Amino acid sequence: MRQETGRAVPVNGRSVHVEESGTGPDRVVFEAGQGLGRTCWDAVLPLLADRARLVAYDRAGFGRSGRITAELGIDDMAADLAAMTEAVVPGRFVLVAHSMGGLVARRAAQRLGPRLRGLLLLDPTPESAPVYDTFDRTAVKVDRALSVTQGLVRFRPLARVVSANVRRAFPADTYAAMLTEDFVPAGIAQTRREFRAVAADLPRLRAEPPALPACPTVLLSASRPAKGRAPQHAILAEHQRRWAETLPDGRFEEVDSGHLVQAEVPEAVAAGVRQLLDRTADRPAPPA
């Protein structure tokens, strides 16, 4: 069973729930994808517990963090991430981010500067990807679907049905926590707020993308597409590759996984973290 105990950390007038585990002088911070929180890293953390101090958290409004009504965009979430690390993480650290969390991490990288030792991105969608060309219409459809889900999860048996993909991907105790914290009306409502805010941010983000990270960066691309999405998946992977190739110190790597990389191949995620820690062990921080 999950045994980690956490604490509330104030950030920018909000409160986020932070769990720390592991031992060692190195530090690693984890940023979840959309609709997920600290629990999505449960399969990865034990694999790194002997190497570093690990920090996983719930963004404002999710999991055990303080509830909010505002719609927080990418810049807001990046500011919260940076503030949380300033309060919790001394010195430099490696940042791991999944999916939409990659946009948050990349925007936060501009605030973190030389404190960011390395960046590991799990199946992110670069802002250049054509899926964002019509994302305003996609967001409307997704919100309608989530509004139905928000009603269904009031009934526990139906909550288990709508979260079946998560139940299959994560350990039983992790799923139990997700079912209690995330697949509830308040959790789905927050996912809807976050999705709307990100969709509204995208035109500006595409016009003015985050600066390229100066630290060593690894992008792990999921090689297995969702059912019926092979053509779109191939296009996304190509945009991921192209983005990684623009970095001053970047690497693109395919992994045998679906989109939930941290649940399906946690060993690959842990290996990526260890590689970044090893590569930067004796490397001085770049100028601020």
N, C-alpha and C positions, 0 to 999 in steps of 0.2 A: 504493500500500500504506500501511497505518497505520504512522506513524513516530514517534508520540508516545512519550516515555519518561516513566515515572512514578516515584513513590516511596511507600514505606510510611509511613503516619502512625499513631502510636498513639492510640487513643481508648478510654477507659473500660476498659482492660485488654485491648482487642482491637486489631487492626491492619487498616486499610483502605488500599487502593491508590488513589492520587490521580494524575491526569494534568492538567497545566496547559498551556494554549496561548493564543495571541492576544497582543495588545499593547494598551496604553492604560491610562489611569488608572482606568477603571471596572472593576467586578468582577461576574461572573455565575457562579452555582453551579447545578449540574444534579443533580436527584434522580430516579433511574430508577423505573419501575414494577416490579411484582412479577415476579420471575424474570429481570430484566434488570439490566444494569450500565452502566458508563461508555460502552461501545461503542454503545449505542443512540442516543447523541447525535452520532455521527460525521457525519451529513449536515447538522446544524445548525451545528456549531462553525466550519467554514470560512467560513460566511456572516457570522460575527460577529468573525472573527479580527482585523479591522482596527479594531474598535471597543472591545474590552474584553479584560481578562485573564479567561480562562475556566477553570473548575474542574469536572471530571467525575470521579466516583469509583465504586468498587465497594463496596457495603455489605459488612459483615463476613460472611464465608462465601461470597461470590460472586467470580467472575472471578479476579483476581490478589490479592485480599485474603486475609488469614489465615483458615484453616478454623476453624470452630467447631462445637460440638455442641449448644449451648444454643438454645432457641427464643426469638428476640428479638421482642418485641411492638412496637407502635407507639411507646410511650414510650421503649423502648430504642433503636430506630432513630433517633428524634428526638434523643435525647441524643447519639448518635454523630455525627449530622449537625452538631449545634451544636458539639461538640468538634472535629470536623474543621475547620469554618470558623474556629474560634478559633485553630487551629494554623496554618492555611494562608492565610486571607484577611484582610488588614488592612483595617480600616474597614468601610464599608457596602457592600452588594451586592444585586443582584437574584437571586431564587431562582426557578428553573424546575423544575416537578415534573410527572411523568406518572402518571396513573391512581392506583394505590394510593400512590405516592409523594406524592400530594397530601395524604393524611392525615398522612404523616410530616412534610411541610413545614409543614402547618398547626399540628401539635403543636410542632414546632421553633420556629415563629414566636413562641410564648410565651416561649421561652428567649432568642431572638435579640433581641427588643425593638427598640430604635431602630437596630440594625445592619441590619435588614431594610429595604431601600430600596423594593422592589417584589416582587410575587409573580405569577408566570405559571403557571396550572394547565392542564394538557392533559388533557381528557376525564376528569376525576375523577368518582368516585361519592360524592356527599354522603351523610353518615350517615343522612339522612332517607329515602333511596331505599328503596322496598319490596323491592328485591332482597335487602336485608339482613334482612328479616323471617324468612326461613328459611335464613339463611346457614350455620347449624350443619349442616343436612342437605346443603347444597351443598358444604360443606367436606369432608364424608365422601366424597361422590362424586368430587370433584376429587382427593382424596388417593389414592383407588383407581386413578383414571386415571393419575396421576403415578407411582404405584408400578410400573405396567406400563411407562410411558415410561422409568423409571429403569433397568429391565432391558434395554429395547430399545437404548438409546443406548450400551451396551457395544459394539455392532457399528456401525461407522462408516456403512455404507450405510443402515442403519435409522435412525441418528441424522439423516441427511439427509432421510429420509422424514418423520419426526415433526416436523422443524423447517422444513418446506416453506413455511409461511406467513411465517416470518422470512426465509428465503432470498429469497422474492419481494419482500419489503418493503425490505430493506437493501442497501447496496452490497456488491459481491462480497468486498472485503477485510474489511469489517465482519463479514459473515456468516462468513467463515473464522475470525475471532477468536472469534465467538460459538460456533461449532461446536467449537472447541478448548477453550474455557473454560466455557461455560454448558451445552451439550448433551452433558454427560458425567455419569456416575453421581453424582459429588460435587455438581455443580451442580444436578441435579434433586433430590437429597436436601435441599439447602439451600432450594430453592423449596418443597418440602413442609414443612420446618420453619417457614419464614416464613409460609406460608399458614395452617398450624394456629395459629400464634401470633396472627396478625391476626384469625382467626375467633374465637378465645377472647377477644380484646380488644373485639370489636365491641359486645357488650351494654353494657359500661361506657362505651365511647366514645359510644354513642348516648344514654345517660342523661346523660353529662357531656361534651358535645362541646367541641372546642377553642374557645378564645375567637376571636371574629372578628378577622382581621388588620387592624391599623390602617393599614397601608401601602396604596398603590394596588395593586389586584388585578385581573387579567384572567383570565377563564376561557374557554378555547377549547374548544368543544363539537364533537365529530366528528358530522357530519350524516349519514354513511352507515352504516346499521346492518349488523350481521353478518347473514348469510343466515338468514331465518326469525325474526329478532328485532326486526322493525319495531315491534310494539306496545310491547315492553319498552323499546326504545330511545327511543321518544317520551316514555314516562313518565320515564326517566332524564334526558332533556334538560330536561323541565319542572322537575324537582327541581334541576338545575344552575342553571337560570335563576332560580328562586326564591331559592336560596342566594346567588347573585351580587347579587340585588336587596336583600338584607339588609345588605350591606356599606356602611360609611361612604364608601368610594371604590372601587367595584367596577364591572366591566363584563363582560357576557356576550356572546360572539361565536361564531356558528357558522362552521365551516370545512368545505370540501368534502373530507372525509377519512374513513377508517375509524379504528379506535381507535388505531393506531400513528401518531399525528399527526406526531411528529418525523421519521418515516421517509417518510411520504406527502406531507406539505406542509411541509418544513423552512423554506421561505421565510416561511410564515405564523408559525412559531415565532420566527424571527429578527426579523421585523417587530414582533411583540409585545414582544420584549426591547428592541428599539431605541426603541419608543414609551415603555416604562417608564423607560428611561434618560433619554430626552429630557424626559419630564414631570417627573422628579425631579432634574434636573441642578442646579438652583439652590434646591431645597427643603431647608430645614434638617431634621435628624432630629427626630422627635417626642420629647417627654420620656420618659425611661426609666420 
